[in-house]
Amino acid sequence: MNKRSTTLALTALACAMVASAQTTTGSIRGTVSPKDGQGQVVGTVSARNLDTGFSRSVNMEGGGSFSLTLLPTGSYQVRVSAPGFRASESRIKVSLGETAVLNLAIERDVASAMVEVVAASASVDPRQVNVMTSVDAALIEAVPLVSRNFTDVARLSPGVVAGNGNRLVVEGGRQIFNAIQIDGASNNSAFFNEQRGGVYTPFIFGADTIKELQVVTNGFDVQYAQAGATVNAVTKTGTNEFTGSALYQIRRTSWSAKPKAIPYDPNGTFNTPSNLQRFNDSTNVNFNVGGPLIKDKLWYFVGVERFHKSITANPVPTAITTAAGMTQTDFTNLVTSPLGRVVTNTSGLTLAQELGNPGLGVAPHPYSMENTNTVYFGRLDYALTPDH
């Protein structure tokens, strides 16, 4: 019986370093000009996150240009204020690692009024050289996943498929060259270079923990490491609204259709009883909750996810070849000898009972494997000042 130890995942209280901030935030840039085309606008542009109330303001530069950087992802209300002009507001979405472009034309203040721009011009920054695909929270919540592993979400991007052992293959590139980042920090295993925690009992960060994800395939900035694709994700944060979710997912072998035998298998290599079966007994339990501790200032998000899998497996003796020094006859003599009938494992099965004997048509004894993975996730976000 194999049992995976409990894993604790705690983010660094949203205190990402400036060097990695570009991978966990987005920005807004654009220009503000007079609607009549005469002169220029001098004033301030402020952006307020509609979920958390976080806000930031900047003064316009020459020609009415502005740039709001290092903004947490989400929907923003952008307000333009300038002497002699009517104040205007518009909404725009800030996505992970991208710059939203907002160009506004405002009217002169001939009467005291405020104009709300409902349909503002917004586009992707043409100066960005990265080729990327983004997956936001709405899509993550709407699409059913094969597993609870957050990297399954990356398969929603063009050119991304599952490779050997559920590792990601991006546009045909080798899986070991992918870089996986969570909140600006590397989440790669130092051994196989897959996601930390492995791919067989998948997750350190469950799908319900991820707020937004992007797959960068080429044209990397210097902030990214390695030579393959980069899967860049940010985790969910609390908002000014109390939110939560719960999940109970169960799968059973008896609910799955039996795999069909292949049409041509003269040697009986593939159409064996052990191959023509599915073992899919698993359960997932998830609970998370988030909200404000101090409105517009301090937010929390916590979650627990437990994955349990039960597999029935059959031991397969190492390939018997003359080159390895053991023939089929040698193997038969071993399992039928007094030693093979006396030596037992912890379950009380003898060597002969556990391994069987392919030469005599005796199947090996099946055994069960239990695998459990429990993840605790916690995050605090604190808006120290509009500049932090």
Salt bridges, closest charged atoms under 4 A:
ASP36 OD2 - ARG108 NE 2.69
GLU89 OE2 - ARG79 NH1 3.03
GLU107 OE2 - LYS35 NZ 3.40
GLU107 OE1 - ARG86 NH1 2.99
ASP125 OD1 - ARG29 NH2 2.87
ASP125 OD1 - ARG127 NE 3.62
ASP136 OD2 - LYS93 NZ 2.58
GLU141 OE2 - LYS236 NZ 3.54
ASP152 OD1 - ARG155 NH2 2.89
ASP183 OD1 - ARG379 NH1 3.42
GLU194 OE1 - ARG167 NH2 2.71
ASP208 OD2 - ARG148 NH2 2.70
GLU305 OE2 - ARG148 NE 2.74
GLU370 OE1 - HIS308 NE2 2.81
ASP381 OD1 - ARG379 NE 2.76
